Amino acid sequence: MCVIYMMSEDTKAIKDHGRLLLYRKEEKIASQPISRISSVVVTKQAHVTMPLVYALLEEGIPIFYMRHTRRSVHKNADKIKC
């Protein structure tokens, strides 16, 4: 199971055919089946589409909204940790 971290500006996650697609500045940087995600961590700079939010909620996958601080979060920490 994977944790999706969305921490930097210009980051967007969308749902596409049962997958979470992660983009930064219009470039796809990651793709993961929603069924393989254990949680999603989002800061205020990132964008998550409503279809993805509903898909995550339907699967019982928690979404954590966090403040962005330099001490706890690296600026370009958008990634998938499996």
C-alpha positions in Angstrom: 0.0 0.0 0.0 1.2 3.5 -0.8 1.0 6.9 0.7 0.6 9.8 -1.7 2.3 13.1 -0.6 1.2 16.3 -2.3 3.3 19.1 -0.7 4.5 21.6 -3.4 2.8 24.3 -5.4 1.4 23.5 -8.8 0.7 19.9 -7.8 -2.6 18.4 -8.9 -4.1 14.9 -8.5 -6.9 13.5 -10.7 -8.8 10.3 -11.1 -8.4 8.5 -14.4 -9.8 5.0 -14.9 -9.4 3.8 -11.3 -5.9 5.4 -11.0 -4.6 8.5 -9.2 -2.5 10.6 -11.6 -0.1 13.1 -10.0 0.9 16.2 -11.9 3.3 19.0 -11.2 3.2 22.0 -13.6 1.2 20.0 -16.2 3.8 17.1 -16.2 2.7 13.7 -15.0 5.1 12.7 -12.3 3.3 9.6 -10.9 0.5 7.1 -11.4 -0.9 4.6 -8.9 -4.1 2.4 -8.8 -6.5 3.8 -6.2 -6.9 0.3 -4.8 -3.1 0.4 -3.8 -3.3 3.7 -1.9 -3.5 3.7 1.9 -3.7 7.4 2.4 -3.2 10.8 0.8 -1.4 13.8 2.5 -2.3 17.2 1.0 -1.2 20.8 1.8 -3.0 23.9 0.8 -0.8 24.4 -2.3 -1.9 21.2 -3.9 -5.2 20.5 -5.8 -7.3 17.4 -5.6 -10.3 17.0 -8.0 -13.7 16.1 -6.6 -14.0 12.9 -8.6 -10.7 11.7 -7.0 -11.9 12.8 -3.5 -15.1 10.7 -4.0 -13.2 7.7 -5.3 -10.9 7.8 -2.3 -13.8 8.1 0.2 -15.6 5.2 -1.5 -12.6 3.0 -1.0 -12.2 4.2 2.7 -8.9 5.9 2.0 -8.2 8.8 4.3 -7.2 12.2 3.1 -5.0 14.3 5.5 -4.8 18.0 5.1 -1.7 19.5 6.7 -0.1 22.9 7.1 3.1 23.4 5.1 6.1 24.0 7.4 9.7 23.9 6.5 10.5 21.9 9.6 8.2 18.9 8.8 7.7 19.0 5.0 10.3 19.4 2.2 9.1 21.9 -0.5 9.2 19.4 -3.4 8.0 16.3 -1.5 5.4 15.2 -4.1 5.8 11.5 -4.3 4.4 8.1 -3.7 5.8 6.0 -0.9 5.2 2.3 -1.1 
